[in-house]
Amino acid sequence: MTRRLVMLALALAVGAAAQAPPLKGLYIAFHGRLKDLNKKTILIEEDSGKIMTFRRDKKIRFGEGNAFIKETDIDLESLVTVYATEGNDLKLIAVGVLVDSGQGRKTPRRR
């Protein structure tokens, strides 16, 4: 399992397609500022300035704290954590987005 993680990290760093089959059941967390959120992709900018692009899963969930929220409740430039897995084509697929530290809500939470 460690070898596959190293291979995935090298493939992401170099930008080359790995020869290993996609990792099933493994989720990787990416943290950064939300730059774009549309029906097909999610873009975030990491602290290092690197832009990460994720395809969206059909069953993607958005959350803040312990509550699920709508994607329209998240502002651009909010700090988010994107949970992703590898698709069959070895590209990253976002399966969940979590808004960090109470940022990013356009409307107040109902209690």
C-alpha positions in Angstrom: 0.0 0.0 0.0 2.9 2.4 0.8 4.4 1.7 -2.6 1.2 2.6 -4.4 1.0 5.9 -2.4 4.5 6.8 -3.3 3.8 6.0 -7.0 0.7 8.2 -6.9 2.6 11.1 -5.3 5.4 10.8 -7.9 2.8 10.7 -10.7 1.2 13.9 -9.4 4.5 15.7 -8.9 5.8 14.8 -12.3 2.5 15.0 -14.1 3.0 11.7 -15.8 0.4 8.9 -15.9 1.2 6.1 -13.6 1.3 2.5 -14.9 -0.4 1.1 -11.8 -4.2 0.6 -11.8 -6.3 3.2 -10.0 -6.4 3.1 -6.2 -9.9 2.0 -5.1 -11.2 3.0 -1.7 -8.3 5.4 -1.0 -9.2 9.1 -0.4 -6.7 11.9 -0.4 -7.4 15.3 1.2 -6.3 18.5 -0.6 -6.5 21.9 1.2 -6.6 25.3 -0.4 -8.7 28.3 -1.5 -11.6 27.6 -3.8 -11.0 29.2 -7.2 -13.8 27.7 -9.3 -16.8 25.5 -8.7 -19.0 24.4 -11.6 -21.0 21.3 -12.7 -18.0 19.4 -14.0 -14.9 20.6 -12.2 -13.5 22.1 -8.9 -10.4 24.2 -8.8 -8.5 25.0 -5.7 -5.2 26.9 -5.1 -2.9 25.3 -2.6 -0.8 27.4 -0.2 2.2 26.8 -2.4 0.4 28.5 -5.3 -0.3 25.3 -7.2 -3.7 25.0 -8.9 -5.4 21.6 -8.5 -8.2 20.5 -10.8 -10.7 17.8 -9.8 -13.5 16.3 -11.7 -16.8 16.0 -9.8 -18.3 12.7 -8.8 -22.0 12.4 -9.4 -22.6 11.8 -5.7 -20.4 14.6 -4.4 -21.3 16.0 -1.0 -20.6 19.5 0.4 -20.4 20.1 4.1 -19.4 22.5 6.9 -18.8 21.3 10.4 -21.4 18.5 10.9 -23.9 19.7 8.4 -24.4 19.2 4.7 -24.8 22.4 2.7 -25.6 23.2 -0.9 -22.7 24.0 -3.3 -24.2 27.5 -3.9 -23.6 28.3 -0.2 -19.9 28.2 -0.7 -18.1 31.5 -1.7 -15.1 31.6 -4.0 -11.8 32.2 -2.1 -13.1 30.1 0.9 -10.7 27.7 2.5 -11.8 24.2 1.7 -10.6 20.6 1.9 -11.4 18.5 -1.1 -11.5 14.7 -0.7 -10.6 12.9 -3.9 -9.9 9.5 -5.3 -8.4 8.2 -8.6 -10.7 7.5 -11.5 -10.1 4.7 -14.1 -8.2 7.2 -16.2 -5.9 8.0 -13.2 -7.4 11.6 -12.9 -8.5 12.9 -9.5 -12.3 12.8 -8.8 -13.7 14.9 -6.0 -16.1 13.0 -3.8 -16.5 15.6 -1.0 -15.8 19.2 -0.2 -15.6 20.5 3.4 -15.6 24.3 4.1 -13.0 25.0 6.8 -13.4 27.0 10.0 -16.8 28.5 9.4 -15.8 30.4 6.3 -17.6 30.5 3.0 -21.2 30.6 3.9 -23.4 33.2 2.1 -26.3 32.7 4.5 -26.4 32.1 8.2 -27.0 28.6 9.4 -30.5 27.9 10.6 -30.8 26.5 14.1 
